Amino acid sequence: MDKQYQNEKTVNRLNQIKHPTNLLFNSILLFFALACFLPFIVVLLVSITEEASISRYGYQLIPQAFSGQAYLFLWKERAQILNALLMSLITTSIGTVLGVLLTSVLGYVMSRPGYRLKGFLTWMVFIPMIFNGGMVASYVINVQLLQFRNGLHALILPLMVGSFNVVICKTFFRTTIPDSIVESAKIDGAGQLRIYFNIVLPISKPVLATMALFLSFGYWNDWFLSLLYITDNKLYTLQYLLQQIVLNVECLAKNPGIGSSLQGYIDSMPRESVRMAIAVIIVLPIALAYPFFQKYFISGLTIGAVKG
């Protein structure tokens, strides 16, 4: 007993982090945290900097002159921006919910050792991770065969299920959900749907939150699907609309002959600050949503880790 106590004491002593070492690690982590947060601060400050000050002094942490011209410029386009914001919210919400459901279902059935189609589905998920048909083939199939044109389905379906997310779900269910729980539920008369919704999902919050975070980021930041499949400006997502605003402003600025009658207005447009204001508008909503996922997301990062 004394020997075991001494061994445990020795192990605890060796596992302890000394105060100077702990302070060093905390300082390093704080430095990297500030390094990640600093670019957003710079973007925010540039977005409220006067355009003439940016042209003369460049980007500065402490602007020489403040201005709200960029946000005023975007406010004048508020009708389109609010409509695009609504489209992004709808697309992100529906796509995230359906994506989490389908991804988790596929990952769960692939994690069950007795499932007959496990090998077939594994290859169906694995092959797209290595090979893909290319953008042209995908565009032709989506537009000509599946009729992905000017509709919510064109913005939701292509991103709904990803091979990487399915593998994460499969690993989580295989390592976390014991076969004994599933077998006990079957003995008690529970069907597969009841087992999945009443037993598996309640104890799978970390992986569900991780998938929800990945999918919501993907849908919120996507603009490429709008470029490929959307021509109706009422269906533009926020990212695509703001990108079009930036491109149009830059086009007019670089080609003054195109809008010679609007030359005075073009010269006064806050080009650089508008770009930064657009970045703030895009980043802020998803940044505010992240803390709600953080607890489960950190747990999800350890999926598949070796337990001691």
N, C-alpha and C positions, 0 to 999 in steps of 0.2 A: 504493500500500500504506500509506504514511504517512497519507494523507488518510483512508483507511478506518479506520485505527487511531484517528485523532483523532476521527472521527465516533462510533465505538463508545465511546470514552472519554467524549465529551460526553454521549452518551445515558445511559451508566451513572451519570455524575455527576448528571444531571437526575433520574434515577429513584431515586436514593438518598434515604432519609428521614433527616433530621437527628435527632440524639439527643433534643433537647428535644421535637420533634414526635412522635417515637416514644414517648417517655415520656407525653406528653399522650394519645395514642391508647390506650395501654395502661391509663392511669388511667380513661379514659372507659369502656372495655370492662370493666374490673374493677368499676366502679361499677354498670353495668347487670347484670353477672353476679351481684353481691351482691343487687341489687334483685329479681332473679328467684328467688334462693335464700332470701331473707329470709322470704317468706310461709310456706314449708314449715317453717322453724324456728319461726315463731310458732305454726303449727298443732300442731307436735310438743310445744311447751312448754305450750300450752293443754290438750292432751290429758292431761298429767300434772299439771295444776293442780287443787287442791281446788275443788269446786263452790261452796262458800261464798265462797272468795276471788275466784272469777270474778264472782259476783253482787255482791260489795262493791267490787272494784277494777277489774273489767273485764279485758280481755286485756292481758297484760304480758309483756315480753321476759324479765324476771326475776320469776317467780311469788313471791307472798308465802308460799304453802304448797303443797307438793307432795303429790300423791296418785295412787295407781294404781287408783282406783275405776272409772274408765272402762274400762280394760282388764280389770279383774276382772268387770265387768258383761258385757263381750263374751265373756269366758272361760266364763261360765255358759251362754252360748248357743253354745259351741264346736262341738257336734254339727252344728247347722244351718249354722254358718258354714263349717266344714270341708267339708261336702257342697257348699255353694254355691261355695266356692273351687275344689273339684275340677271342678265344672261349668264355671266360668269358664276354668279351665286347658284343659279338653277343647275347649270351644268356640273359644277363642283359637287353640289349636294346630292343630286341624283346619281352621278357617276361614282361618287365615293361609297354611297350606301350599296348600290348594286355591285360595285367592284369588290367590296369587302365580303359581301354575301357569296358571290360566285367563286372568288379566290379561296375563301375559307372552306367552302363545300368541296371544291376540287382538291385542295390540300388535305382535307380530312379523309376522303375516300382513298387517296393515294397512300395515306399513312397506315391504313388498315392492312395487315399482312394477309388476310384471307380474301381480299377483294380480287375477283377474277380478272378484271380489266386493268389491274394495277400496272402491269408491264407495258401494255399498250399506251395508257395515259402517260406513263413516265417518259416514253419516247416522244409522244406528242408534245410534251412540255419541254423536253430536253432539246429537241432538234431546233426549234426557233431561237434558243439561246445561242446556238452556234451559227446557224444559217438563216438567211431571210431572202425573200423574193426580190427585194429592192423596191425603191420608191415608185418606179414606173409601173411595175406589175401590181403593186398594192393599189395604186391610184386607179388603174384600169378595172381591177376587180371591184373595188369599192364603189366606183362611179357607174360602170356599165352593168355589172352583175347585181350588186347590192343596192344600187340607187342611193348612195350617200351623197345627197345634194340638198342644200338649204333645209336642214332640219336638225333638231336636237340630237337625233340618233347619230348624225355624222360627227358630232362633237363628243359623244359619250362612248359609243361602242368600240372605237379603235383603241382606246386606252383602258378599257375596263379590266381586262385580265392580262397580267404579265407573267412570263415564266419565272422570273426572279422572285416575285411575290409568292407564287405558288410553291416554290421550293422552300421559302422561309416558313410558310404555313405547314407544309408537310413535315419539316424538321421539328417544328414546335409540337405538333400533335403526336409525332412518333416518340418524342422524348419526354413529353409532359403528361399525356393522357394514357394512363395504364390500361392494358387490355382487360384487366380484371374488372375495372369499372364498367366497361362496355358489356362484358360478358354477364356481369351481375344484373345489369339493366335488361338484357335480353331474357334472362331467366325469369325476371319479374314481369315479363310480358310487354316491355316497351319496344316500340318499333324504331326503325332507323331515324325517322324524322324527329321523334320525341327524344331519342338519345342525343341527337345533334343539338336541338334547340334547348332542351331542358337540362342537359348534363354537360355537354362539351363546350358550348358557347359561354356559359357563366364562368367557367374556369379558364377561359382563353382571352381574357381582356387585354393582356399585354400584346399578343400578336395581332388582335383585332385593331387596337389603337395604333400599332406600328403600320399596319396596312392602310388604315384610314389616313394617317399622316402622309405616307408615300403617295397615295392616290390623290388626296386633296392638293398636295403640292403639284403633282403632275397636271391635274385639270386646271388649277388656278393659273399656272404659269404657261399653259399651252396657248400658242397663237398659230402654230403651223397648220393645224386642222382647219381653222377658219380660212387660212390662205388657200388651202387646197379645195375645200368643199363648200364654202359659203360665199355667195355673191349678193345676198340680200342684206343690206346694211342694218336691218332691224335684228338680225341674228348675230351680229358681230359680238365677240367677247371683249372684255375690257382690255386685255393685253393686245389683241389685234387692232382695236380701234386706236389705242394710244400709240401703237407702233406706226399706224398710218398717219396720225397727226405729226409725229416726229419726222417721218419721211417727207411729208408734204411741206413742212416748215423748212427742212433742209433743202428740198428741191427748189423752192421759191428763193431761198437765200443764195443758192449757188447759181441760179439762172434768173437773174433780175429781168431779163428781156421777156420772160414768160408772163410776168405780171407787172408790166411797166406802169400800168395805171394805178397799181397799188404799191408803188415803190416806197412811198413814205411810210405806209403801214408795215411793209416788209422790213424796212430798216429798224423800226421800233419794236419788232417782235422779240420777246425774250427767249432766244433760241436755246442757249445752254441751260438756263434756269428752268425752262419748260421741260427739258429732258430729265432733269433731276427731280422736278415735281412729279412727273409721270412715274419715275422709279419709286418715289415715296408712296404714291397712291397705290401702286401695285404691291409693294412689300408690306405696308402697314397692316392690312386686314389679316394676312396669313401669319404675320408675326404676332398679332394679338391672339390668334387662335392656338398658337403653339403651346403656351403654358397649360392648356387644358389637356394636351396629349403627353406632356413631358413625363409625368409619373409613369405611365404605362409604356411610353416609348423607350425610356431607359431600361425598363425590365425586358422589353422586346429585343434590345441590342445584345442581350446575353443568350438569345435563343441558340441552342445547339452547343453551348459552351460545356466544357468538361467539368463535372461537379466533383468536388473533393469530398 
